[in-house]
Amino acid sequence: MIRPHIIAALVENKPGVLHRIAGLFSRRGFNIESIAVGTTENEDISRMTIIVRGDDHVLEQVEKQLNKQLDVVKVSDLDSSTSVIRELCLVKVNAKSEQIKLLLMNYAEIFRAKVVDVNSTSLTLQITGDLQKIEALVDLLRPHGIREMARTGAVAMGRGPKSTRIPEI
């Protein structure tokens, strides 16, 4: 069954690693739906959260290819039911009247988003949460005219004591 897979890869924090990992996906014909990279509690290690769509065979191939990379420390397949997954989204929406601004601010309150910018013709919202929450708000905003949108891509980690902690090197 084709579905999104969430892969957490701990990699050495050095130049060129992201390029090599993205190139690996490209060469193998795997489409990256989302990728987010940042340092971890250890400044020498970065965490990549990669979402790739495919069946279990695709996931197996991705994991094998990632584990072959010298810069990769650890690869984990995260299950969405046992992981915390979040994304940040900024959305600039047309809002030419006070009535529309109030409606959009009500949407923001319902979704626990924040209004981060307002001017005479638009309103910018910041929302964090799971992918479904963000998509639901974006769907509500679309009819008003989305001028611009920026999304970080998902970040994720396992719940509880089982985690993608950095192994001792």
N, C-alpha and C positions, 0 to 999 in steps of 0.2 A: 504494500500500500504506500502510495506517495504521500509524504507528509513533511512538515518542517522538522529538522533535527537541530538541536542546540548543542554546539560543540564549544567547550571551554578548553583553550590551549594555553598552557603556561610556556612562555618562550623567553629566551635570553633577550634582555633589553639592550639591543645594539642596532646600529644602522643597517638597513637592507633586509631585516627579517620580515617585515610586513610585505615588502615587494616579493620576496621569495615565496612566502605562503600564498599570496594572491596569484602569483604566477603558476604555482602548483595547481590551484583550482582551475585556472584558465586552461592550462595544458590538458587537464583531464576532462574538460567540458562540464565542470560542475559550476553552477551559477550560485554566487554568494548573494543571498537576499539581504543580509545585514551583517556588518562587521563593526565591532567596537574594540578599541585597544587602549589600554592604560596601564600605568605601573601598579605594582602590588605593594604589599607591606614590605617587600624586599626590593629596593631600587634597582637591583640587577635583573629582575624578572618582570616581564609584562604579561598581562592577561588578555588574551584575545577571546571574545565571545563571537562566534560565527554561526549564523543561521543558514543552513543549506537545505533545499527541498529535494527529496528523493525517497526511494524505498530503502529497506534495510541493507541491500547490497551496496547502494551508493554510500550510505553511512560507513559501512565496513571498509570500503575502498578509501574514503576520505581519512578515516582513522589510521589505516595502514600507511598511507602516503605521508600524513603528518608525523607519525612516529618515526619515519625514516629520516626526517630532517634533523640535522645536527643541532640546530638552534632550539629545537622543541624539547622542553623538559618533561611535560606531562600533557596527555590528552584525555578529556573526559566527555562522554555523551551525557548531557543532562536531560532528565525526564521533566517535562513541564509540570507534572503533577507533584513532584517532590523538589521543586526548585523555586527560588524567588527570581522573577524575571521582570525587569523594569526598563523603560525607555523614557527619554525626554523629548518633547516636541514643542517647537515654537510655531504659532500660526498667526499670520496677519490676515485679518478679515475686513472686508468693506463694511463701514459703519458710518454712513453719512448723516444719520439723524440720531437724536437723543433716544428716541424710541428703540431703534435698532441696537444702540449701545447698551441700553438697559436690558434688552432681551439677551444679548451676548454675555453680559455680566451675570445674568441669571443662569445661563448655561454653564459659565465658569464655576459658579458657586455649586451647582449640582454635581459637577465632575471634579470638584476640588482643584480646579485650575486657578492660576493667578493671572490677573491682568497686569502685564509688565510695560505696556505702552499704550497711550491713547492720544490721538490727534483729531483734527476736524473731519477726516475722511476714513480713518481706520482704527482698529483696536487689535492689539497683539496679546495673545494668550500663551501662557506656559503651562503645559500639563506633563505630569509624570505618572507612570503607572504601567499596567500590563498592556499588551498590544491591543486587546479587545477594547479596553477603556479608551485608548487613544483613537482607535478607528471609529468608535461610536461618537465621540465628540467631533471628529473631523467630518463625519457624515452629516451631523447636525449643522455644521458651519458651512458646508459646501454650497447650499442654496443662496447664501448671503454673498458668495464670491470670495474665495480664498485668493489673496494677492500673492502670498509667499508662504512657504512652509519649510522648516528645517527640522530633521529628526536625527537623533544621535545614533540610532541603532540600539538593539537590545543589549543589556548587560545581564548576566545571570550567575547565580551560584546555588549549590545544593543547600537544602535546609538541614538543620541539625548537625550532629557531629561528623557525619560522612561528608566530606568536602573535596575540593580540588586544591587542598593545601599544597604548598610548595614542598616537595620532598627534600630531604637533606642532601646537599650536593657535595 
